[in-house]
């Protein structure tokens, strides 16, 4: 590990100001950053520990939603009674992620900002445009079993690994930030993560010195909430395909649906056309198949991950059949 300096700011303003130092990185739970430092994928020269900041509370908002502090641990968020009762899709997604020990350390903000688990990103001996812009992408012609079939580019086909973010995408969460000048911003979670295009090293729309302070969940939408994660083993594995679904039915028809997908793209993936196709449609297999076709429009496999395309179709069928059964 390379040498670095370390500080424990007492206020948000101090933390944001410190982030302007060359090579500075924020650290909270450290469940991703420390691994990357050990492998020298990340080599920060200055760590800013934000754990002393008072950002670890879950509070109700005036309109019936929730404000989740950026330092709320994943275990605490999943176990919160308000989350379990009103946002079951989020609780289930959190419990599907990582191990209990990691969930006890991982934070809400850190989970949103975790980096891809592409094996070539983690291997500094291999070319990776996300790690070293312009070096190439070894994954496209290499081992790409877990990588993107949607939203990728000729520069990068890495996927975003978060389960939590997929559920928050279905819930239309807003991400709140602050900078060193005290200026705040609210970012729809749909706009937080960037697609790779020609700049895969730019992963979010956060600006220099900007800190995520909280995530706002709006009041829960009507309908049944469900999360399904398909993975290579039963625990501590990242999604091959995951689906966060919120579906309202009436009289054997789907009244409204929200569908967000993980494991398929560089960001939590949502296709409004698929949701519009389901609205008012009968709750039966042909409707599910039409929605799956919309979701997979433009999907492209790279050999090792071709199976994700039919797997997504089957997984969506299974999820919609489950939530419309009643």
WOVENSUL-V482768 format. One record per pair of residues at least 12 apart in sequence whose C-alpha atoms are under 8 Angstrom apart, sorted by the first residue. I is the first residue (numbers start at 1). J is the second residue. Records with the same first field share a line. If there is no record, write none. Layout:
BEGIN
I->J / J
END
This chain:
BEGIN
1->37 / 38 / 39 / 40
2->40 / 43
3->45
4->44 / 45 / 46 / 47
5->45 / 46 / 47
6->46 / 47 / 48 / 49
7->46 / 47 / 48 / 49
8->48 / 49 / 50 / 51 / 52
9->48 / 49 / 50 / 52 / 53
10->52 / 53
11->53
12->53 / 178 / 180
13->179 / 180 / 181 / 182
14->180
15->48 / 50 / 180
16->178 / 179 / 180 / 209 / 210 / 211
17->179 / 180 / 209
18->48 / 209
19->48 / 208 / 209
20->208 / 209
21->46
22->45 / 46
23->43 / 44 / 45 / 46
24->44 / 45 / 46 / 47 / 48
25->44 / 46 / 47 / 48
26->47 / 48 / 49 / 50
27->47 / 48 / 49 / 50 / 51
28->49 / 50 / 51 / 71 / 106 / 107 / 110
29->105 / 106 / 107 / 110
30->105 / 106
31->102 / 105 / 106
32->114 / 115
33->114
36->122
39->122 / 123 / 124
40->124
41->121 / 122 / 123 / 124 / 131
51->71
55->69 / 70 / 71 / 72 / 213 / 214
56->68 / 69 / 70 / 71 / 72 / 73
57->69 / 71 / 72
58->72 / 77
63->218 / 219
64->218 / 219
65->216 / 217 / 218 / 219 / 220
66->216 / 217 / 218 / 219
67->214 / 215 / 216 / 217
68->108 / 214 / 215 / 216 / 217
69->108 / 213 / 214 / 215
70->107 / 108 / 109 / 110 / 212 / 213 / 214 / 215
71->107 / 108 / 109
72->107 / 108
73->103 / 104 / 105 / 106 / 107 / 108
74->94 / 103 / 104 / 105 / 106 / 107 / 108
75->94 / 95 / 100 / 103 / 104
76->104
77->91
78->90 / 91 / 92 / 94 / 95
79->91
86->220
87->220 / 225
88->225 / 226
89->167 / 225 / 226 / 227 / 244 / 245 / 246
90->164 / 167 / 168 / 227
92->226 / 227
93->163 / 164 / 166 / 167 / 227 / 228 / 244
94->163 / 164
96->163 / 229 / 235
97->162 / 163 / 164 / 236 / 237 / 238
98->235 / 236 / 237 / 238
99->235 / 236
109->212 / 213 / 214
111->162 / 164 / 165
112->162 / 164 / 165
113->204
114->160 / 161 / 162
115->160 / 161
116->158 / 159 / 160 / 161
117->158 / 159 / 160 / 161
118->139 / 146 / 147 / 158 / 159
120->138 / 139
126->138
128->156
129->155 / 156 / 199 / 200 / 201
130->156 / 199 / 200 / 201 / 202
131->201
132->201
133->199 / 200 / 201
136->155
137->155 / 156
139->156 / 157
140->154 / 156 / 157 / 302
141->302
143->304
144->302 / 303 / 304 / 305
145->303 / 304 / 305
146->159 / 239 / 240 / 263 / 305
147->159 / 263 / 264 / 265 / 305
148->263 / 264 / 265 / 266 / 301 / 305
149->264 / 265 / 299 / 300 / 301 / 302 / 305 / 306 / 308 / 309
150->264 / 265 / 266 / 296 / 298 / 299 / 300
151->195 / 196 / 265 / 266
152->195 / 196 / 197 / 265 / 266
153->196 / 197 / 198
154->197 / 198
155->196 / 197 / 198 / 199 / 200
156->196 / 197 / 200
157->196 / 265 / 266
158->265 / 266
159->263 / 264 / 265 / 266 / 267
160->262 / 263 / 265 / 266 / 267 / 268
161->238 / 239 / 262 / 263
162->262
163->239 / 242 / 262
165->268
166->243 / 244 / 260 / 261 / 262 / 268 / 269
167->227 / 244 / 260
168->189 / 217
169->189 / 190 / 260 / 268 / 269 / 270
170->244 / 245 / 246 / 258 / 259 / 260 / 270
171->217 / 218 / 220 / 221
172->188 / 189 / 190 / 217 / 218
173->188 / 189 / 215 / 216 / 217 / 218
174->186 / 187 / 188 / 189 / 215 / 216 / 217
175->187 / 188 / 189 / 192 / 212 / 213 / 214 / 215 / 216
176->212 / 213 / 214 / 215 / 216
177->210 / 211 / 212 / 213 / 214
178->210 / 211 / 212 / 213
179->209 / 210 / 211
180->209 / 210
190->268
191->205
192->204 / 205 / 206
193->205 / 266 / 267
194->266 / 267
195->266 / 267
196->266
221->246
222->246 / 247 / 248
223->246 / 247 / 248 / 249
224->245 / 246 / 247 / 248 / 323
225->244 / 245 / 246 / 247 / 323
226->243 / 244 / 245 / 246 / 319 / 323
227->242 / 243 / 244 / 245
228->242 / 243 / 244 / 319
229->241 / 242 / 243
230->242 / 315
238->263
239->262 / 263
240->262 / 263 / 264 / 308
241->261 / 262 / 263 / 264 / 308 / 311 / 312 / 315
242->261 / 262 / 263 / 315
243->259 / 260 / 261 / 262 / 315 / 316 / 319
244->258 / 259 / 260 / 261
245->257 / 258 / 259 / 260 / 319 / 320
246->258 / 259
247->323 / 324
249->324
252->282 / 283 / 324
253->280 / 281 / 282 / 283
254->278 / 279 / 280 / 281 / 282 / 283 / 324
255->278 / 279 / 280 / 281
256->275 / 276 / 278 / 279 / 280
257->275 / 276 / 278 / 279
258->275
259->271 / 275
264->308
270->295
271->294 / 295
273->291 / 294 / 295
274->290 / 291 / 292 / 293 / 294 / 295
275->291
277->290 / 291
278->291
283->320 / 321 / 324
284->321
285->317 / 321
288->316 / 317 / 320
289->313 / 317
292->312 / 313 / 316 / 317
293->313
296->309
END
